[in-house]
Structure formats: structure tokens, C-alpha cells
């Protein structure tokens, strides 16, 4: 049975993805880190569900994407270390 990917659509975000990106990047960096950690965990959950459903290629790709988000999170942790002393 095919899955219904339309359940993943969040209409209020799709109308202005540039604004969404700007809003995320304008957050304090510790909150960007938290956001990225949530995104990583969500992708891992989705990947594991795909593995259980026999969609191995999707499992591998989502798992790899989650690891790339982890790498990005580590970079933002460095950014936060530099910037947090300047935050009010």
C-alpha cells in the first residue's frame, strides 16, 4: 500500500518558505540548535518507520540527512559559543 505523502504538507508554512527560513535564522542560536535537534530526531523517527515498512532506500537517505543535520547542529553550537556573550 502506498503512503499518503500529502499528510506532510503544512500549508501555513508553504506559502512563504523564505520567511520561514529567515524566522528560523533570526532566532537566538541556542534556539536554532534546539530546532535542529528536533528536526534530526523527527527524521530518524521517519527513517525508522520507512525501514520497518521495507523502504530501505528512503531509510538510508533520511538517516544520512539526519546525520547532516547533526553536523550542522555542531557548527551552530560553535557559533553559539562565540555569540552568547553578546546576547542580552
TORLOBA-293266 format. One record per residue: x, y, z of N, C-alpha, C, O, CB in turn; residue number from 1. Coordinates in Angstrom, 2 decimals, decimal comma. Glycine has a CB too. Layout:
      nX      nY      nZ     caX     caY     caZ      cX      cY      cZ      oX      oY      oZ     cbX     cbY     cbZ   k
       X       Y       Z       X       Y       Z       X       Y       Z       X       Y       Z       X       Y       Z NUM
...
REM end
This chain:
      nX      nY      nZ     caX     caY     caZ      cX      cY      cZ      oX      oY      oZ     cbX     cbY     cbZ   k
    0,84   -1,17    0,00    0,00    0,00    0,00    0,89    1,24    0,00    1,85    1,32    0,77   -0,96    0,00    1,21   1
    0,57    2,20   -0,86    1,33    3,44   -0,93    0,94    4,35    0,23   -0,22    4,39    0,64    1,10    4,16   -2,28   2
    1,95    5,08    0,75    1,65    6,01    1,83    1,16    7,33    1,23    1,43    7,64    0,08    2,90    6,24    2,72   3
    0,45    8,07    2,03   -0,11    9,35    1,61    0,83   10,45    2,06    0,80   10,88    3,22   -1,54    9,56    2,19   4
    1,67   10,92    1,15    2,65   11,96    1,49    1,99   13,32    1,70    2,63   14,23    2,22    3,70   12,06    0,40   5
    0,73   13,47    1,31    0,06   14,77    1,49   -0,11   15,11    2,96   -0,32   16,27    3,29   -1,29   14,77    0,80   6
   -0,04   14,12    3,84   -0,18   14,41    5,27    1,00   15,22    5,79    0,92   15,79    6,88   -0,31   13,11    6,06   7
    2,09   15,29    5,03    3,27   16,02    5,46    3,19   17,50    5,11    4,04   18,28    5,55    4,50   15,41    4,83   8
    2,21   17,91    4,35    2,11   19,30    3,91    1,56   20,17    5,03    0,54   19,86    5,64    1,22   19,41    2,65   9
    2,26   21,27    5,30    1,84   22,23    6,31    1,57   23,54    5,56    2,49   24,34    5,36    2,93   22,41    7,46  10
    0,32   23,77    5,15    0,01   24,89    4,25    0,48   26,26    4,74    0,94   27,07    3,93   -1,46   24,93    4,02  11
    0,37   26,53    6,03    0,74   27,86    6,50    2,23   28,14    6,34    2,63   29,30    6,31    0,34   28,01    7,95  12
    3,05   27,10    6,24    4,47   27,29    6,00    4,80   27,34    4,51    5,73   28,04    4,12    5,25   26,17    6,67  13
    4,07   26,63    3,71    4,40   26,52    2,29    4,21   27,81    1,52    4,79   27,97    0,45    3,58   25,45    1,68  14
    3,41   28,72    2,04    3,14   29,94    1,30    4,33   30,88    1,25    4,43   31,70    0,34    1,96   30,66    1,91  15
    5,26   30,78    2,23    6,41   31,69    2,24    7,60   31,02    2,94    7,93   31,33    4,08    6,04   33,02    2,95  16
    8,22   30,10    2,23    9,35   29,37    2,81   10,55   30,27    3,07   11,34   30,00    3,98    9,76   28,24    1,89  17
   10,69   31,34    2,29   11,77   32,30    2,55   11,59   32,92    3,93   12,55   33,06    4,67   11,79   33,39    1,45  18
   10,36   33,28    4,26   10,07   33,86    5,59   10,34   32,84    6,69   10,90   33,18    7,73    8,60   34,35    5,67  19
    9,96   31,60    6,47   10,21   30,55    7,46   11,72   30,44    7,71   12,16   30,40    8,86    9,64   29,18    6,98  20
   12,50   30,41    6,63   13,95   30,31    6,76   14,51   31,52    7,50   15,37   31,38    8,38   14,61   30,18    5,38  21
   14,03   32,70    7,15   14,50   33,91    7,83   14,13   33,90    9,31   14,93   34,28   10,16   13,93   35,16    7,15  22
   12,91   33,47    9,61   12,47   33,41   11,02   13,33   32,44   11,82   13,71   32,74   12,96   10,99   32,99   11,10  23
   13,64   31,30   11,25   14,48   30,33   11,95   15,88   30,90   12,17   16,44   30,80   13,26   14,55   29,00   11,16  24
   16,43   31,49   11,12   17,80   32,01   11,23   17,88   33,27   12,09   18,97   33,64   12,53   18,35   32,30    9,86  25
   16,77   33,93   12,33   16,74   35,10   13,21   16,56   34,73   14,68   16,67   35,58   15,56   15,63   36,04   12,79  26
   16,27   33,46   14,95   16,12   33,03   16,34   17,49   33,09   17,01   18,51   33,02   16,34   15,51   31,60   16,42  27
   17,51   33,21   18,35   18,80   33,06   19,04   19,39   31,70   18,67   18,66   30,72   18,51   18,63   33,21   20,60  28
   20,70   31,66   18,55   21,34   30,45   18,03   21,11   29,23   18,91   21,11   28,10   18,41   22,81   30,68   17,88  29
   20,93   29,43   20,20   20,63   28,25   21,04   19,27   27,66   20,68   19,07   26,46   20,82   20,66   28,63   22,54  30
   18,35   28,50   20,22   17,04   28,01   19,78   17,13   27,36   18,40   16,40   26,42   18,11   16,01   29,16   19,76  31
   18,02   27,86   17,55   18,25   27,21   16,26   18,80   25,81   16,51   18,40   24,85   15,85   19,24   28,05   15,38  32
   19,71   25,69   17,47   20,26   24,38   17,84   19,13   23,45   18,29   19,07   22,30   17,87   21,32   24,52   18,96  33
   18,26   23,96   19,14   17,14   23,14   19,63   16,24   22,71   18,47   15,81   21,55   18,39   16,31   23,92   20,68  34
   15,95   23,64   17,56   15,14   23,34   16,39   15,80   22,22   15,55   15,13   21,27   15,15   14,94   24,61   15,52  35
   17,09   22,36   15,31   17,81   21,35   14,51   17,81   19,99   15,19   17,70   18,97   14,52   19,24   21,80   14,25  36
   17,93   19,98   16,51   17,89   18,70   17,24   16,53   18,04   17,09   16,44   16,82   16,93   18,21   18,93   18,73  37
   15,46   18,84   17,14   14,12   18,29   16,93   13,98   17,75   15,50   13,40   16,68   15,29   13,04   19,36   17,20  38
   14,50   18,50   14,53   14,43   18,06   13,13   15,19   16,75   12,93   14,71   15,86   12,23   14,99   19,15   12,18  39
   16,35   16,64   13,55   17,13   15,40   13,44   16,36   14,22   14,01   16,28   13,16   13,38   18,48   15,55   14,16  40
   15,79   14,39   15,20   15,04   13,29   15,82   13,82   12,90   14,99   13,50   11,72   14,88   14,59   13,69   17,23  41
   13,15   13,89   14,39   11,98   13,61   13,55   12,38   12,80   12,32   11,70   11,84   11,95   11,29   14,92   13,13  42
   13,49   13,19   11,69   13,94   12,44   10,52   14,33   11,01   10,88   14,08   10,09   10,11   15,11   13,15    9,85  43
   14,95   10,83   12,03   15,32    9,48   12,48   14,06    8,64   12,70   14,01    7,47   12,32   16,16    9,55   13,78  44
   13,03    9,23   13,33   11,77    8,50   13,53   11,17    8,11   12,18   10,75    6,97   11,98   10,75    9,36   14,34  45
   11,13    9,07   11,27   10,58    8,79    9,93   11,40    7,70    9,23   10,85    6,79    8,61   10,54   10,07    9,07  46
   12,73    7,82    9,34   13,61    6,83    8,70   13,35    5,44    9,26   13,27    4,47    8,51   15,08    7,21    8,89  47
   13,22    5,34   10,56   12,97    4,03   11,18   11,63    3,45   10,74   11,51    2,24   10,54   13,01    4,15   12,70  48
   10,63    4,31   10,59    9,33    3,84   10,08    9,45    3,35    8,65    8,82    2,36    8,27    8,27    4,97   10,16  49
   10,27    4,03    7,85   10,47    3,59    6,47   11,22    2,25    6,44   10,92    1,39    5,61   11,24    4,65    5,67  50
   12,18    2,08    7,33   12,90    0,80    7,41   11,93   -0,31    7,75   11,95   -1,38    7,13   14,04    0,87    8,46  51
   11,09   -0,06    8,75   10,10   -1,07    9,15    9,13   -1,39    8,01    8,63   -2,51    7,89    9,32   -0,60   10,38  52
    8,87   -0,38    7,17    7,96   -0,58    6,04    8,64   -1,12    4,80    8,02   -1,26    3,75    7,30    0,71    5,70  53
    9,93   -1,44    4,92   10,63   -2,02    3,79   11,13   -1,02    2,77   11,58   -1,41    1,69    9,75   -2,99    3,12  54
   11,06    0,25    3,09   11,52    1,28    2,16   12,98    1,62    2,50   13,27    2,67    3,07   10,60    2,57    2,23  55
   13,87    0,71    2,15   15,26    0,79    2,60   16,01    1,98    2,01   16,80    2,61    2,70   15,98   -0,47    2,24  56
   15,77    2,29    0,74   16,46    3,44    0,15   16,07    4,73    0,87   16,92    5,56    1,17   16,14    3,55   -1,37  57
   14,79    4,88    1,15   14,32    6,08    1,86   14,89    6,10    3,27   15,26    7,16    3,77   12,77    6,12    1,90  58
   14,96    4,95    3,92   15,55    4,85    5,26   17,00    5,35    5,24   17,41    6,13    6,11   15,49    3,40    5,78  59
   17,76    4,90    4,27   19,17    5,30    4,18   19,29    6,80    3,93   20,08    7,49    4,58   19,89    4,52    3,07  60
   18,51    7,31    2,99   18,59    8,73    2,65   18,17    9,62    3,81   18,81   10,64    4,08   17,73    9,03    1,43  61
   17,10    9,26    4,50   16,65   10,06    5,64   17,64    9,99    6,80   17,88   10,99    7,48   15,27    9,59    6,11  62
   18,21    8,82    7,01   19,22    8,67    8,07   20,43    9,53    7,75   20,96   10,22    8,63   19,64    7,19    8,23  63
   20,88    9,51    6,51   22,01   10,36    6,11   21,67   11,83    6,29   22,52   12,61    6,73   22,39   10,09    4,65  64
   20,46   12,21    5,95   20,04   13,61    6,12   20,05   13,99    7,59   20,46   15,10    7,94   18,65   13,83    5,53  65
   19,60   13,10    8,45   19,60   13,38    9,89   21,03   13,58   10,39   21,28   14,45   11,21   18,91   12,23   10,66  66
   21,96   12,77    9,90   23,36   12,94   10,31   23,93   14,27    9,83   24,74   14,88   10,52   24,20   11,78    9,79  67
   23,52   14,71    8,65   23,98   16,01    8,15   23,41   17,14    9,02   24,09   18,13    9,28   23,56   16,21    6,66  68
   22,18   16,98    9,46   21,62   17,97   10,38   22,40   17,98   11,68   22,64   19,04   12,25   20,11   17,68   10,65  69
   22,81   16,81   12,15   23,64   16,74   13,38   24,94   17,51   13,17   25,37   18,24   14,06   23,94   15,26   13,76  70
   25,57   17,36   12,01   26,79   18,10   11,72   26,54   19,60   11,73   27,34   20,37   12,25   27,37   17,68   10,37  71
   25,43   20,01   11,16   25,07   21,43   11,15   24,82   21,93   12,56   25,21   23,04   12,91   23,82   21,67   10,28  72
   24,18   21,11   13,36   23,93   21,48   14,76   25,26   21,72   15,48   25,38   22,68   16,24   23,13   20,37   15,48  73
   26,24   20,87   15,26   27,54   21,04   15,91   28,19   22,35   15,48   28,83   23,00   16,30   28,46   19,86   15,57  74
   28,03   22,73   14,24   28,56   24,02   13,79   27,84   25,18   14,47   28,47   26,15   14,88   28,43   24,16   12,26  75
   26,52   25,07   14,61   25,77   26,12   15,30   26,14   26,19   16,78   26,06   27,26   17,38   24,26   25,88   15,14  76
   26,53   25,08   17,37   27,00   25,11   18,76   28,26   25,96   18,86   28,45   26,67   19,85   27,26   23,68   19,28  77
   29,12   25,88   17,87   30,33   26,73   17,84   29,95   28,20   17,68   30,51   29,07   18,33   31,27   26,29   16,70  78
   28,99   28,46   16,79   28,51   29,82   16,59   27,93   30,37   17,89   28,22   31,50   18,27   27,44   29,87   15,47  79
   27,13   29,56   18,57   26,51   29,98   19,82   27,56   30,31   20,87   27,42   31,29   21,60   25,57   28,89   20,34  80
   28,60   29,52   20,95   29,68   29,78   21,92   30,30   31,15   21,70   30,63   31,85   22,65   30,76   28,69   21,83  81
   30,47   31,53   20,44   31,04   32,82   20,12   30,06   33,96   20,40   30,46   35,02   20,89   31,47   32,85   18,65  82
   28,80   33,74   20,10   27,81   34,82   20,15   27,11   34,98   21,50   26,63   36,08   21,79   26,77   34,58   19,12  83
   27,04   33,96   22,32   26,20   34,05   23,51   26,64   35,14   24,47   25,80   35,70   25,17   26,18   32,72   24,23  84
   27,90   35,45   24,53   28,35   36,51   25,43   27,88   37,89   24,98   27,92   38,84   25,75   29,86   36,48   25,54  85
   27,45   37,99   23,72   26,96   39,26   23,18   25,43   39,37   23,23   24,87   40,41   22,90   27,44   39,43   21,76  86
   24,77   38,29   23,65   23,31   38,29   23,72   22,85   38,97   24,99   23,46   38,83   26,05   22,76   36,85   23,66  87
   21,77   39,71   24,86   21,22   40,42   26,02   20,14   39,59   26,68   19,56   40,02   27,68   20,67   41,78   25,62  88
REM end
